[in-house]
Amino acid sequence: MALLADASALVRAFTGRDFNRTDNETVVLRAQQGEIRLPQAPVLDVTQVVAVGAGGAPDLPVIGWRWDGIDIIRTSSDSPAINLPELWTDEEYDSYPGTYRVTYSHGTAVVPADVVAVVARMALRTLTSPTMAGGVTGETIGPYTYRTDGSGVGTAVAMTDDDRKMLELAGYRRKSGMSMVRWR
C-alpha cells in the first residue's frame, strides 16, 4: 500500500494534478490578458469569479465572465472587474491588479486507467527489480561482485522516462508557455 501511495504522489507531483473529484474548490489565480487558466482538469463547472481587491479595496463579484467549457475563463480584456462604477478614478481602478478568486468543480469520479497503469507499473517494478536507490544489497557484473551493508535497506519508488512520456502523451503534463503580443 505504501508503494502505491508513493507512486501516486510522484505522479501527482509530475502532472500537477489531483485525479479525484473536487466540488466547489476556491482558488486564487492571476489573469493573463483577460484570461484565467484553471489548473485542475477536467473542469466540470465554474460557479463564481471574484476580483480580489488590493490595498483595502473590497472584493467584487465579476459580472459577464465566460468559461470556454474546458479550462479558461475570459474576463474583460480592459478591466479585471467588469462592474466597476464609472465614477472611480484611476487610483481606485489600480486597486484590482488582475487577481481573482474562482470557485469551480473538477476531477473525475474514477482515476483514469492510464494513470492507474503508470502507478501500478512503478510499484510493480520496485517489487520485482529494485534499484540501488531502492536498497539493493548486492550486484554482479561479469566477474565483479559488489555487496553493501544491509542495515537501513528499504525500497523506493522511482519514475522512469517511459512513465513520464506515457503521462505526457496522455495529456496529463501541464504545459507552461508564454504569449508575446506586439503593440503598434
C-alpha positions in Angstrom: 0.0 0.0 0.0 2.9 2.4 0.8 4.4 1.8 -2.6 1.2 2.7 -4.3 0.9 5.8 -2.2 4.4 6.9 -3.0 4.0 6.2 -6.8 0.7 8.2 -6.7 2.4 11.1 -5.0 5.1 11.1 -7.7 2.5 11.1 -10.5 0.6 14.0 -8.8 3.8 16.0 -8.4 4.8 15.4 -12.0 1.4 16.2 -13.5 0.4 19.0 -11.1 -3.0 17.3 -10.9 -5.1 15.6 -8.3 -7.1 13.0 -10.0 -10.0 12.9 -7.5 -13.3 14.8 -8.0 -13.4 18.0 -6.0 -16.6 20.1 -5.8 -16.6 23.9 -5.3 -12.9 24.4 -4.7 -11.9 28.0 -4.3 -8.5 29.1 -5.7 -6.8 32.5 -6.2 -5.4 32.9 -9.7 -3.9 35.7 -11.8 -5.4 36.6 -15.2 -3.1 36.9 -18.2 -4.5 39.3 -20.9 -8.1 38.8 -19.6 -7.9 35.0 -19.4 -7.7 32.9 -16.2 -6.4 29.3 -16.8 -7.8 26.8 -14.3 -5.1 24.5 -13.0 -7.0 21.3 -12.4 -8.7 19.3 -15.1 -11.2 18.2 -16.3 -13.2 21.2 -15.2 -16.8 20.3 -14.5 -18.3 23.6 -13.6 -17.4 27.2 -12.7 -19.7 28.8 -10.2 -18.1 32.1 -9.2 -15.4 34.6 -10.2 -14.5 37.4 -7.8 -11.9 40.2 -8.4 -9.6 40.4 -5.3 -9.1 43.9 -4.1 -5.7 45.2 -3.1 -4.8 47.9 -0.6 -8.0 47.7 1.3 -10.3 47.7 -1.7 -13.3 45.4 -1.4 -13.5 42.1 -3.4 -16.0 42.5 -6.2 -18.0 39.7 -8.0 -17.2 39.8 -11.7 -20.2 40.0 -14.0 -20.1 38.8 -17.6 -17.2 36.3 -17.3 -17.3 33.4 -19.8 -16.0 29.9 -19.3 -14.9 28.1 -22.5 -16.1 24.7 -21.3 -12.6 23.4 -21.0 -10.2 25.3 -18.7 -10.2 29.0 -19.5 -12.3 31.8 -18.0 -12.4 35.1 -20.0 -13.0 38.4 -18.3 -13.0 41.8 -19.9 -9.6 42.5 -21.6 -9.8 46.1 -20.4 -10.7 45.6 -16.8 -10.2 43.0 -14.1 -13.8 43.6 -12.9 -16.5 44.5 -15.5 -18.9 46.0 -12.9 -16.6 48.8 -11.6 -18.5 52.1 -11.2 -17.6 54.8 -13.8 -17.0 57.4 -11.2 -14.0 55.6 -9.8 -10.6 57.2 -10.5 -7.5 55.5 -11.9 -6.1 55.1 -8.4 -9.2 53.1 -7.4 -9.0 51.1 -10.6 -5.4 50.1 -9.8 -6.8 48.5 -6.6 -7.8 45.5 -8.8 -4.5 44.1 -10.1 -5.9 41.1 -12.0 -6.1 38.6 -9.2 -9.3 36.5 -9.0 -10.9 34.1 -6.5 -12.5 31.4 -8.6 -14.9 28.7 -7.3 -15.1 25.6 -9.6 -15.5 21.8 -9.6 -13.0 19.5 -11.3 -11.8 15.9 -11.5 -13.3 12.6 -12.3 -15.2 10.0 -10.2 -12.7 7.3 -11.3 -9.0 7.8 -11.7 -8.2 7.3 -15.4 -6.9 3.9 -16.4 -3.7 5.2 -18.0 -2.8 6.9 -14.7 -3.6 3.7 -12.7 -1.4 1.7 -15.2 1.6 4.1 -14.6 1.2 3.9 -10.8 0.9 0.1 -10.8 3.8 -0.3 -13.1 6.0 1.9 -10.9 5.1 -0.1 -7.8 5.5 -3.5 -9.5 8.9 -2.5 -10.9 10.0 -1.6 -7.4 8.9 -5.0 -6.0 10.4 -7.1 -8.9 13.7 -5.4 -9.6 14.6 -2.8 -7.0 17.3 -0.2 -7.8 20.3 1.0 -5.8 18.2 3.8 -4.6 15.6 1.2 -3.5 18.1 -0.6 -1.4 19.9 -3.3 -3.5 22.3 -5.2 -1.2 24.3 -6.8 -3.9 25.1 -6.7 -7.6 27.2 -8.8 -10.0 28.5 -7.6 -13.3 30.7 -10.1 -15.1 33.4 -11.3 -12.8 32.9 -8.4 -10.4 30.6 -8.8 -7.4 29.6 -5.9 -5.1 27.9 -6.2 -1.7 26.7 -3.4 0.7 25.7 -3.5 4.3 22.1 -4.4 4.7 21.4 -2.0 7.5 18.6 0.5 6.8 17.8 -1.1 3.5 14.3 -0.3 2.0 12.7 0.2 -1.3 11.9 3.4 -3.1 9.6 4.0 -6.0 11.1 5.8 -9.0 9.5 7.3 -12.1 11.2 6.4 -15.3 11.4 8.4 -18.5 8.9 6.0 -20.0 6.4 6.7 -17.2 6.8 10.4 -17.8 6.4 10.0 -21.5 3.2 7.9 -21.1 1.7 10.6 -18.8 2.7 13.4 -21.2 1.3 11.6 -24.3 -2.0 11.1 -22.4 -2.1 14.8 -21.8 -1.6 14.9 -18.1 1.5 17.0 -18.0 0.7 20.7 -17.6 2.5 22.7 -20.2 3.8 26.1 -19.5 4.1 28.7 -22.1 4.4 32.4 -22.8 2.4 34.7 -25.0 4.0 37.6 -26.8 2.0 40.4 -28.2 3.4 43.2 -30.3 1.7 46.6 -30.0 2.0 49.1 -32.8 
